[in-house]
């Protein structure tokens, strides 16, 4: 199963059937596809397969999910689904790593207001949003405990060092670059 399919499994666990809640900033929604973000889509008649293809083209490709390690792709795509691609990418640029990214997302969720009432929506939806955030933290812990990297080779002139890492995580440098953190055993 590729990363996109794994990410979609997670998203579809949290995004259900048809809802038309007037306080939801996305408006009419099905499988997480909202009318506000996708005005050209017949939300009521949308199938899960159609939703998956919309996610691939309108969310996965813009966040460049296929170029990221799985856990980065999951957290970025899930944020994009919930709050829009530009919002997700903007917060990703401010994050040091996936854990800080999810914390920034949590802070952002606390600021969302209802379209009609102007009230903070966290009071109404916070329990569900936090359950989803906790599920992301669990996925991050699993990814940290089971690295996708089994061998690291470092070339230093004519020498080659081979290391078998216990733990590999990907984070961000202060200047916004990518860094790999490796624990050796």
Phi, psi and omega per residue, in radians:
X1 nan 2.257 -3.138
X2 -1.408 2.995 -3.072
X3 -1.034 -0.722 -3.126
X4 -1.021 -0.813 -3.134
X5 -1.117 -0.674 3.101
X6 -1.130 -0.734 3.114
X7 -1.105 -0.751 -3.123
X8 -1.138 -0.607 3.055
X9 -1.002 -0.804 3.133
X10 -1.093 -0.852 -3.078
X11 -1.094 -0.774 -3.125
X12 -1.185 -0.357 3.025
X13 -1.153 -0.510 -3.056
X14 -1.805 -0.376 -3.100
X15 -1.869 1.974 -3.024
X16 -1.747 -2.527 -3.049
X17 -1.347 -2.790 -3.028
X18 -1.222 2.322 3.074
X19 -2.484 2.436 3.056
X20 -2.328 1.282 -3.093
X21 -1.583 2.095 -3.109
X22 -1.080 -0.405 3.117
X23 -1.491 -0.267 -3.134
X24 -1.206 2.137 -3.133
X25 -1.020 -0.416 3.124
X26 -1.466 -0.213 -3.100
X27 1.257 -2.497 3.139
X28 -1.011 2.263 -3.021
X29 -2.487 2.510 3.006
X30 -2.600 2.309 -3.076
X31 0.953 0.446 -3.130
X32 1.499 -0.087 3.094
X33 -1.520 2.055 -3.068
X34 -1.774 2.614 3.109
X35 -1.132 -0.669 -3.117
X36 -1.078 -0.758 -3.127
X37 -1.420 -0.359 -3.074
X38 -2.346 1.179 -3.039
X39 -1.127 -0.293 -3.128
X40 -1.504 -0.022 -3.038
X41 -1.785 2.370 3.018
X42 -1.393 1.642 -3.013
X43 -1.099 -0.766 -3.071
X44 -1.023 -0.674 -3.071
X45 -1.701 0.102 -3.100
X46 -1.112 2.330 3.049
X47 -1.659 2.849 3.127
X48 -1.117 -0.666 3.095
X49 -1.113 -0.702 3.093
X50 -1.137 -0.715 3.111
X51 -1.071 -0.729 3.141
X52 -1.058 -0.731 3.128
X53 -1.215 -0.623 3.033
X54 -1.095 -0.749 3.095
X55 -1.042 -0.740 -3.118
X56 -1.060 -0.850 -3.058
X57 -1.390 -0.660 -3.003
X58 -1.729 -0.231 -3.114
X59 -2.193 -0.976 -3.072
X60 -1.047 -0.870 -3.125
X61 -1.157 -0.806 3.120
X62 -1.083 -0.575 3.105
X63 -1.472 -0.064 -3.136
X64 1.044 0.746 -3.101
X65 -0.999 -0.582 -3.106
X66 -1.252 -0.219 3.133
X67 -1.683 -0.026 -3.051
X68 -1.857 2.689 2.919
X69 -1.040 2.699 -3.036
X70 -0.877 -0.855 -3.007
X71 -1.182 -0.599 3.057
X72 -1.182 -0.730 3.120
X73 -1.089 -0.747 -3.141
X74 -1.082 -0.891 -3.061
X75 -1.183 -0.662 -3.140
X76 -1.232 -0.796 -3.135
X77 -1.118 -0.738 -3.119
X78 -1.124 -0.684 3.085
X79 -1.144 -0.750 3.133
X80 -1.057 -0.712 3.133
X81 -1.108 -0.727 -3.064
X82 -1.358 -0.631 -2.961
X83 -2.301 0.062 3.128
X84 1.774 2.595 -3.079
X85 -1.069 -0.845 -3.076
X86 -1.124 -0.687 3.097
X87 -1.104 -0.813 -3.130
X88 -1.062 -0.790 -3.133
X89 -1.188 -0.647 3.100
X90 -1.072 -0.772 3.121
X91 -1.230 -0.584 3.106
X92 -1.085 -0.674 3.131
X93 -1.134 -0.445 3.138
X94 -1.579 -0.148 -3.044
X95 -1.542 2.628 3.059
X96 -1.490 -0.604 -3.089
X97 -2.835 -3.100 -3.053
X98 -1.162 -0.614 3.129
X99 -1.138 -0.797 3.131
X100 -1.166 -0.538 3.092
X101 -1.092 -0.784 3.135
X102 -1.171 -0.597 3.075
X103 -1.168 -0.742 3.070
X104 -1.051 -0.695 3.114
X105 -1.089 -0.739 3.121
X106 -1.043 -0.773 3.102
X107 -1.062 -0.727 3.122
X108 -1.078 -0.755 -3.126
X109 -1.015 -0.563 -3.131
X110 -1.230 -0.218 -3.096
X111 -1.766 -0.136 -3.054
X112 -1.261 2.329 -3.132
X113 -2.006 2.658 3.088
X114 -1.193 2.529 3.137
X115 -1.124 -0.794 -3.054
X116 -1.416 -0.803 -3.000
X117 -1.637 -0.436 -3.066
X118 1.326 0.036 3.133
X119 -1.360 2.671 3.071
X120 -1.126 2.246 -3.092
X121 -1.421 -0.215 -3.140
X122 -1.065 -0.602 3.121
X123 -1.053 -0.582 -3.083
X124 -1.576 -0.750 -3.013
X125 -1.902 -0.051 -3.012
X126 -0.965 -0.686 -3.124
X127 -1.076 -0.784 3.114
X128 -1.179 -0.738 3.123
X129 -1.080 -0.733 -3.124
X130 -1.234 -0.559 3.047
X131 -1.091 -0.702 3.109
X132 -1.170 -0.753 3.091
X133 -1.055 -0.756 3.110
X134 -1.095 -0.654 3.086
X135 -1.134 -0.624 3.056
X136 -1.141 -0.745 3.094
X137 -1.045 -0.680 3.087
X138 -1.098 -0.737 3.119
X139 -1.121 -0.666 3.092
X140 -1.105 -0.773 3.124
X141 -1.072 -0.717 3.096
X142 -1.099 -0.778 -3.136
X143 -1.101 -0.672 3.124
X144 -1.199 -0.611 -3.107
X145 -1.359 -0.399 -3.099
X146 -2.235 1.422 -3.077
X147 -1.128 2.588 3.063
X148 -1.409 -0.123 -3.080
X149 -1.781 2.137 3.111
X150 -1.877 -0.262 3.136
X151 -2.603 2.329 3.056
X152 -2.049 2.263 3.079
X153 -1.990 2.246 3.102
X154 -2.018 2.130 3.129
X155 -1.693 2.105 3.133
X156 -2.237 1.678 -3.026
X157 1.063 -2.254 3.141
X158 -1.442 -0.101 -3.084
X159 -1.595 2.605 3.059
X160 -2.230 2.131 3.042
X161 -1.745 2.325 3.072
X162 -2.007 2.199 -3.096
X163 -2.210 2.447 3.075
X164 -1.860 1.881 -3.047
X165 -1.360 2.578 2.996
X166 -1.475 -0.635 -3.077
X167 -2.588 2.347 3.074
X168 -2.287 2.217 3.032
X169 -2.246 2.755 3.132
X170 -2.010 2.315 3.133
X171 -2.392 -2.887 -3.133
X172 -2.116 2.468 3.013
X173 -1.374 2.943 3.123
X174 -1.072 -0.475 3.140
X175 -1.542 0.043 3.069
X176 1.702 -0.013 3.115
X177 -1.368 3.016 3.131
X178 -1.601 2.411 3.048
X179 -2.256 2.565 3.058
X180 -1.880 2.268 3.105
X181 -1.926 2.154 -3.012
X182 -2.151 2.237 3.004
X183 -1.826 2.181 -3.134
X184 -1.769 2.703 3.079
X185 -2.053 nan nan
